[in-house]
Amino acid sequence: MDLLKKDELLFDETAIWDFLIEWGVRQTPELGKENGDRENWTKKNYEELKNTLSDLIPLVKFLDIPSGDFYDKIRPYEQIIPNDIYEKVMKYYLVEEPKLLNGIIKSEIIKQKHANIITNWIEKKDAMFVRTKKDSRYKFKLIYRGSGNQINNTSFRGKCMGKIASLVLVKVKYSPKIFGGYSPIGLNFNPIAIDNQKTYYHYTKDSFIFSFEGIQDMKISWVTNYDRAILEYYSTNGFNFGQSALCMQGQNLYVNNNSRNYENNLKTSSVFIIEKIETFIVVKK
């Protein structure tokens, strides 16, 4: 229970639900090996399992479970879920998610809820602000996706060129963290380097970088030195927010912020290996 409360598990919510059901069945005497087949369960059996898991079910983040998994894995156990929780989840899947989130972004790195949070950040609203049909909608158009040996500075710059609002997402190896950055002025600007040894800084006060770990743990870091929000250094960088606040160098990702051009809450001495990277053009509808 303490791990669920602290949100320290690195499994996704579907896996947590599977473990929870398996544990609950083992802890409920009437549901042992002799009656392990759910097809044979009676209403009383469901009530017993509900009592076993009564303190844990409210800690499950049902809204973080994909709708397909909810239908296949949670719906069959409707009888053990409190009515108010089940109704709230059904309202979300049937009303709120289709209206607010479907089709916003097609990403292999983040979920639709992350896209909603990023949209709120773009508008400088609270991350958990609930968007309605009255709020602005955004289109995220994929322009670059790379993984493994496909990832390099040249291919990234070749696809992610121009002064247009852009979102970059990075999944790193050996870590549950996902990193990203948003720039309203783009990530790269000149197709050919005038001088490979010279740095080019670009001004904006609305760029930010961020990280997600699991679903709940998210951090955002806003640019603080507007004159150095985006850096171009052709010989080594794919993209560079604030001279190392979030920087791609080939297949490596740096988040050290040694130049202090962004807020410091993402700073790390680790050098990450990029597993997958995506870039989207962001268009306000």
ZADREN-814074 format. One record per residue: x, y, z of N, C-alpha, C in turn. Coordinates in pm, whole numbers, padded with zeros to 5 digits, always signed. Layout:
# residues N
XYZXYZXYZ...
***
This chain:
# residues 285
+00083-00121+00000+00000+00000+00000+00086+00125+00000+00195+00122+00079+00282+00240+00087+00342+00274-00049+00380+00171-00127+00437+00196-00259+00335+00260-00352+00210+00214-00345+00106+00274-00428+00082+00419-00391+00083+00448-00262+00060+00585-00215+00172+00678-00260+00296+00628-00256+00411+00711-00289+00437+00719-00439+00363+00638-00516+00381+00637-00662+00525+00604-00700+00583+00505-00629+00724+00470-00653+00740+00352-00747+00629+00290-00789+00639+00177-00879+00669+00224-01020+00756+00152-01091+00792+00190-01226+00709+00117-01331+00620+00025-01285+00532-00044-01378+00420+00048-01423+00364+00019-01542+00248+00096-01582+00126+00048-01503+00017+00124-01510-00098+00097-01425-00167-00035-01460-00161-00077-01586-00220-00205-01623-00149-00319-01553-00015-00315-01553+00062-00419-01485+00036-00417-01335+00024-00297-01277-00005-00287-01134-00140-00352-01103-00238-00328-01191-00370-00390-01171-00360-00543-01176-00286-00596-01271-00270-00741-01283-00208-00799-01156-00103-00733-01105-00038-00780-00982-00135-00773-00864-00213-00666-00861-00307-00645-00751-00412-00756-00747-00468-00789-00863-00568-00895-00870-00507-01029-00830-00387-01058-00882-00320-01185-00848-00296-01195-00698-00249-01085-00638-00224-01084-00494-00354-01099-00416-00459-01027-00461-00588-01033-00391-00647-01172-00392-00635-01242-00505-00688-01379-00515-00614-01470-00417-00481-01455-00409-00403-01538-00315-00439-01510-00170-00478-01387-00141-00508-01348-00004-00653-01378+00036-00733-01421-00059-00874-01449-00031-00895-01600-00027-00919-01657+00093-00925-01803+00108-01018-01874+00011-01134-01817-00016-01232-01882-00101-01193-01882-00249-01087-01810-00283-01045-01800-00422-00909-01865-00446-00881-01969-00371-00755-02040-00386-00754-02126-00510-00667-02225-00510-00652-02310-00628-00781-02380-00666-00863-02412-00565-00986-02484-00593-01085-02400-00671-01074-02268-00662-01171-02181-00729-01099-02066-00798-00993-02098-00870-00914-01996-00936-00970-01950-01069-01069-02019-01121-01129-01984-01249-01240-01883-01227-01221-01762-01277-01319-01655-01253-01455-01688-01312-01460-01772-01414-01587-01808-01476-01679-01877-01375-01621-01936-01271-01700-02008-01171-01729-01926-01046-01684-01801-01044-01704-01720-00925-01850-01683-00906-01890-01676-00780-02024-01630-00746-02018-01484-00702-02132-01425-00683-02139-01287-00634-02067-01275-00500-02078-01378-00418-02011-01379-00288-01860-01377-00306-01809-01452-00405-01665-01452-00430-01614-01313-00465-01688-01241-00551-01649-01105-00587-01650-01013-00464-01749-01031-00378-01759-00949-00258-01638-00974-00167-01596-01100-00157-01480-01133-00074-01352-01069-00129-01336-01076-00263-01219-01012-00323-01225-00861-00305-01343-00804-00317-01360-00660-00298-01319-00620-00156-01355-00700-00057-01317-00672+00082-01166-00681+00099-01104-00779+00033-00959-00796+00044-00885-00674-00010-00937-00618-00121-00867-00509-00190-00928-00372-00162-01015-00362-00065-01090-00237-00043-01001-00116-00017-00887-00137+00050-00798-00024+00079-00705+00010-00037-00691-00083-00132-00594-00065-00240-00656-00014-00370-00777-00055-00399-00839-00017-00526-00847+00134-00544-00881+00214-00441-00886+00359-00460-00751+00421-00495-00641+00347-00475-00508+00399-00506-00467+00373-00651-00542+00291-00722-00511+00262-00862-00547+00383-00948-00458+00423-01035-00481+00538-01124-00548+00488-01252-00678+00465-01242-00751+00405-01353-00745+00490-01480-00737+00622-01465-00738+00709-01583-00607+00702-01661-00506+00637-01602-00380+00617-01673-00376+00484-01749-00484+00408-01742-00491+00279-01810-00554+00299-01947-00490+00254-02054-00549+00269-02189-00688+00207-02195-00775+00266-02277-00914+00222-02282-00926+00074-02320-00839+00026-02410-00843-00114-02448-00814-00207-02331-00712-00172-02251-00679-00251-02133-00791-00243-02030-00852-00126-02019-00962-00113-01924-01075-00209-01961-01107-00216-02089-01216-00303-02134-01183-00450-02109-01059-00489-02139-01020-00629-02130-00991-00676-01988-00932-00586-01905-00879-00632-01777-00950-00577-01653-01005-00456-01664-01070-00396-01547-01220-00418-01548-01281-00401-01666-01427-00414-01677-01479-00547-01621-01410-00664-01644-01461-00790-01589-01469-00790-01436-01396-00698-01370-01397-00692-01223-01480-00573-01173-01575-00530-01253-01658-00415-01217-01717-00431-01077-01751-00553-01039-01819-00576-00912-01733-00543-00790-01599-00539-00808-01513-00512-00692-01471-00366-00684-01510-00285-00783-01471-00144-00787-01586-00059-00733-01560+00030-00639-01667+00118-00587-01740+00190-00699-01871+00204-00685-01954+00261-00792-01908+00400-00835-01871+00486-00736-01834+00623-00771-01706+00626-00854-01611+00536-00824-01488+00530-00901-01516+00478-01041-01595+00373-01052-01624+00314-01182-01698+00413-01273-01793+00486-01217-01869+00583-01296-01779+00697-01344-01688+00741-01260-01595+00847-01298-01506+00803-01413-01458+00679-01406-01371+00627-01510-01448+00610-01641-01569+00559-01635-01649+00540-01755-01681+00674-01821-01709+00775-01741-01734+00908-01795-01612+00960-01869-01495+00934-01812-01371+00980-01875-01353+00912-02012-01366+00780-02016-01341+00708-02141-01446+00737-02247-01570+00755-02205-01679+00771-02303-01705+00915-02343-01667+01011-02256-01701+01151-02282-01577+01240-02293-01497+01241-02187-01389+01340-02179-01272+01307-02271-01228+01181-02272-01111+01146-02354-01138+01166-02502-01251+01116-02557-01275+01142-02700-01286+01289-02734-01344+01368-02644-01365+01509-02672-01237+01589-02664-01148+01554-02572-01034+01640-02544-00902+01587-02601-00888+01456-02608-00754+01404-02631-00735+01329-02762-00837+01260-02810-00817+01175-02926-00766+01254-03046-00660+01201-03109-00609+01261-03230-00515+01378-03209-00486+01416-03085-00399+01531-03063-00257+01499-03109-00206+01383-03074-00068+01350-03107-00057+01200-03132+00024+01163-03230+00051+01024-03259+00197+00998-03229+00221+00960-03105+00358+00946-03057+00380+00804-03007+00503+00755-03027+00544+00627-02971+00617+00645-02838+00628+00771-02794+00705+00801-02673+00615+00843-02557+00520+00932-02583+00432+00980-02477+00288+00936-02502+00206+00951-02399+00064+00919-02408-00015+01047-02435-00141+01029-02466-00226+01144-02496-00237+01240-02378-00236+01187-02257-00244+01274-02139-00123+01367-02131-00006+01315-02170+00114+01400-02171+00097+01515-02270+00035+01484-02385+00013+01589-02485-00077+01698-02431-00176+01658-02352-00265+01756-02292-00190+01845-02193-00101+01784-02116-00019+01860-02020+00073+01957-02094+00138+01909-02199+00227+01995-02276+00150+02112-02337+00029+02086-02385-00055+02194-02438-00083+02298-02331-00112+02253-02210-00133+02348-02100-00007+02430-02072+00107+02365-02077+00233+02438-02053+00258+02540-02163+00228+02504-02286+00247+02599-02396+00167+02727-02369+00049+02710-02311-00036+02825-02281-00010+02881-02141+00094+02829-02074+00135+02872-01941+00022+02857-01839-00047+02744-01851-00149+02707-01754-00098+02595-01666-00170+02570-01558-00135+02459-01471-00139+02328-01549-00047+02238-01519-00036+02113-01595-00166+02034-01596-00239+02034-01485-00359+01953-01474-00486+02030-01507-00473+02147-01569-00590+02222-01613-00674+02135-01705-00805+02128-01679-00894+02044-01758-00944+02124-01877-00904+02082-01996-00941+02154-02118-01081+02115-02162-01155+02212-02213-01288+02186-02265-01291+02227-02411-01407+02210-02475-01417+02245-02616-01404+02395-02639-01411+02474-02533-01393+02619-02546-01246+02658-02554-01157+02567-02512-01014+02597-02512-00953+02571-02649-00840+02634-02673-00771+02618-02801-00728+02475-02823-00731+02430-02946-00684+02298-02983-00553+02313-03061-00469+02210-03051-00340+02213-03119-00323+02088-03203-00258+02104-03316-00224+01991-03402-00075+01966-03392-00037+01842-03365+00103+01803-03357+00136+01719-03481+00214+01776-03573+00246+01709-03698+00387+01649-03688+00395+01518-03698+00524+01449-03689+00610+01481-03811+00733+01528-03787+00825+01555-03897+00953+01472-03887+00978+01412-03771+01100+01333-03757+01080+01226-03650+01123+01106-03682+01125+00998-03583+01248+00913-03613+01327+00888-03510+01447+00809-03529+01475+00720-03409+01545+00611-03432+01584+00521-03324+01715+00452-03361+01787+00408-03260+01911+00334-03282+02011+00409-03368+02066+00341-03465+02170+00400-03550+02116+00504-03648+01983+00516-03658+01925+00619-03743+01948+00759-03686+01974+00766-03557+01983+00895-03489+02119+00958-03511+02122+01078-03567+02246+01155-03578+02211+01302-03599+02308+01387-03576+02283+01532-03585+02237+01574-03725+02299+01518-03827+02269+01560-03964+02126+01526-04003+02082+01404-03975+01946+01365-04011+01844+01446-03932+01875+01473-03805+01783+01552-03724+01769+01693-03779+01882+01760-03804+01876+01897-03853+01812+01904-03991+01834+01801-04073+01777+01802-04207+01625+01800-04206+01566+01734-04105+01420+01724-04097+01359+01834-04011+01435+01885-03915+01379+01977-03814+01434+02118-03835+01409+02173-03951+01464+02303-03989+01352+02404-04004+01378+02527-03962+01282+02633-03985+01233+02699-03857+01190+02822-03871+01143+02900-03756+00994+02875-03735+00963+02758-03683+00824+02720-03658+00817+02647-03525+00709+02668-03452+00695+02608-03320+00715+02457-03326+00802+02406-03240+00842+02265-03248+00849+02201-03110+00814+02074-03107+00822+01993-02985+00912+01874-03013+01013+01852-02929+01099+01737-02943+01080+01647-02821+01071+01517-02845+01053+01417-02739+01165+01315-02747+01217+01275-02631+01330+01182-02629+01305+01072-02525+01309+00948-02570+01307+00833-02480+01451+00785-02467+01500+00772-02344+01639+00734-02322+01648+00589-02276+01766+00531-02296+01789+00393-02255+01817+00385-02105+01784+00269-02049+01820+00234-01911+01760+00330-01808+01649+00392-01841+01585+00485-01748+01437+00498-01787+01349+00514-01687+01208+00536-01721+01178+00680-01763+01278+00766-01757+01254+00907-01787+01232+00932-01936+01144+01026-01963+01123+01081-02097+01153+01229-02089+01235+01279-02180+01270+01421-02182+01209+01487-02306+01193+01618-02296+01142+01690-02413+01164+01839-02399+01139+01908-02511+01152+02053-02510+01059+02114-02613+01011+02234-02582+00924+02308-02674+00988+02442-02705+00992+02473-02833+01043+02603-02877+00944+02666-02974+00892+02785-02943+00797+02850-03035+00865+02905-03160+01000+02904-03162+01072+02960-03277+01150+02854-03354+01131+02728-03320+01201+02621-03390+01327+02577-03319+01394+02475-03375+01511+02414-03313+01639+02440-03392+01626+02453-03524+01740+02481-03612+01692+02576-03721+01783+02663-03768+01738+02772-03851+01810+02785-03985+01938+02754-03989+02016+02773-04112+02054+02638-04170+02021+02611-04296+02050+02481-04356+02198+02452-04370+02279+02554-04387+02424+02534-04404+02498+02620-04303+02590+02559-04233+02666+02634-04134+02759+02734-04201+02751+02859-04159+02843+02960-04211+02982+02937-04152+02983+02901-04027+03109+02876-03959+03083+02767-03855+03136+02647-03879+03108+02536-03789+03159+02558-03647+03248+02650-03628+03303+02673-03495+03236+02790-03424+03136+02849-03484+03071+02963-03424+02936+02924-03366+02897+02986-03256+02768+02959-03194+02669+03067-03234+02542+03026-03248+02434+03117-03284+02323+03102-03181+02297+03209-03108+02191+03206-03007+02064+03269-03063+01948+03220-03012+01819+03271-03058+01732+03304-02938+01657+03412-02952+01579+03469-02841+01436+03418-02840+01389+03377-02724+01247+03357-02697+01228+03348-02545+01117+03395-02498+01087+03386-02355+00983+03277-02327+00945+03200-02430+00836+03103-02414+00879+02958-02434+01007+02931-02442+01052+02792-02457+01065+02727-02320+01054+02595-02318+01070+02521-02192+01116+02379-02223+01176+02316-02124+01213+02176-02132+01144+02104-02017+01134+01970-02027+01057+01898-01927+01100+01753-01921+01052+01684-01819+01072+01539-01810+00947+01475-01752+00921+01353-01796+00816+01270-01740+00880+01140-01693+00832+01087-01582+00873+00955-01536+00748+00883-01491+00713+00776-01560+00583+00716-01535+00476+00813-01581+00372+00828-01502+00262+00917-01539+00260+01042-01452+00287+01026-01324+00263+01135-01231+00383+01228-01213+00504+01174-01219+00623+01254-01188+00665+01335-01310+00634+01463-01309+00668+01548-01423+00733+01677-01373+00829+01726-01450+00899+01848-01415+00910+01936-01539+00900+02065-01518+00915+02160-01628+01019+02264-01588+01096+02309-01685+01200+02409-01662+01189+02516-01771+01156+02637-01732+01138+02748-01826+01271+02818-01856+01282+02874-01974+01399+02953-02007+01406+03075-01915+01524+03107-01866+01543+03224-01780+01629+03330-01848+01719+03286-01935+01802+03379-02012+01748+03381-02155+01655+03472-02181+01582+03471-02308+01673+03484-02430+01782+03557-02416+01873+03578-02528+01945+03449-02570+01947+03350-02481+02018+03226-02511+01925+03106-02497+01802+03124-02539+01703+03016-02526+01738+02896-02612+01777+02920-02737+01811+02813-02831+01949+02842-02888+02033+02739-02890+02170+02752-02941+02188+02664-03063+02255+02716-03163+02299+02636-03277+02451+02629-03276+02499+02506-03277+02643+02485-03288+02659+02365-03380+02681+02390-03506+02659+02292-03611+02746+02167-03602+02866+02182-03554+02959+02069-03560+02923+01958-03462+02844+01988-03359+02822+01886-03256+02677+01863-03218+02584+01954-03246+02450+01945-03190+02342+01912-03293+02246+01829-03250+02123+01816-03324+02028+01927-03284+02007+01941-03154+01934+02056-03098+02000+02091-02965+01979+02214-02920+02042+02257-02796+01959+02369-02733+01890+02335-02624+01817+02434-02546+01913+02496-02444+01943+02626-02461+02017+02700-02361+02158+02654-02334+02226+02601-02433+02366+02558-02416+02379+02454-02306+02315+02339-02328+02327+02218-02246+02215+02198-02145+02116+02286-02140+02001+02259-02053+01930+02132-02100+01918+02118-02232+01871+01993-02296+01936+01991-02432+02027+01898-02452+02112+01904-02571+02133+01766-02631+02111+01754-02762+02137+01632-02836+02272+01643-02906+02359+01548-02879+02485+01536-02951+02494+01394-03005+02457+01378-03130+02452+01244-03186+02349+01160-03113+02392+01047-03058+02301+00960-02985+02305+00985-02835+02371+01092-02794+02378+01127-02653+02286+01244-02621+02230+01244-02500+02146+01353-02452+02204+01408-02322+02225+01540-02318+02279+01608-02200+02170+01695-02139+02162+01692-02007+02063+01775-01935+02134+01837-01815+02248+01902-01839+02329+01948-01725+02307+02095-01690+02257+02177-01784+02227+02318-01756+02343+02392-01692+02465+02359-01730+02581+02425-01671+02586+02574-01700+02523+02615-01809+02523+02758-01843+02409+02834-01776+02320+02762-01709+02213+02822-01630+02123+02915-01711+02093+02875-01830+02003+02955-01912+01856+02914-01896+01834+02803-01826+01699+02756-01793+01691+02734-01642+01570+02721-01592+01554+02686-01451+01627+02555-01425+01668+02533-01302+01766+02429-01274+01707+02297-01226+01575+02279-01232+01517+02161-01167+01526+02032-01249+01581+02036-01370+01605+01914-01446+01752+01874-01447+01836+01956-01393+01981+01938-01402+02026+01801-01353+02111+01735-01433+02168+01606-01394+02307+01593-01455+02392+01520-01387+02527+01497-01440+02532+01376-01533+02422+01304-01542+02418+01184-01627+02420+01221-01775+02482+01138-01855+02475+01149-02000+02391+01031-02047+02277+01061-02107+02182+00958-02147+02206+00916-02292+02174+00791-02321+02178+00741-02458+02036+00746-02514+02019+00807-02628+01887+00823-02688+01843+00690-02750+01728+00642-02707+01670+00520-02764+01577+00553-02880+01498+00658-02862+01404+00700-02967+01382+00850-02955+01363+00915-03068+01342+01060-03068+01234+01095-03170+01150+01192-03135+01045+01240-03224+01040+01392-03220+01008+01453-03334+00986+01597-03338+00854+01625-03408+00780+01721-03352+00650+01760-03407+00647+01910-03430+00586+01949-03540+00549+02089-03558+00419+02113-03484+00412+02222-03408+00295+02251-03326+00217+02365-03388+00093+02337-03424+00008+02435-03490-00119+02457-03408-00147+02580-03374-00270+02613-03302-00385+02618-03400-00491+02541-03371-00606+02538-03462-00695+02659-03442
***
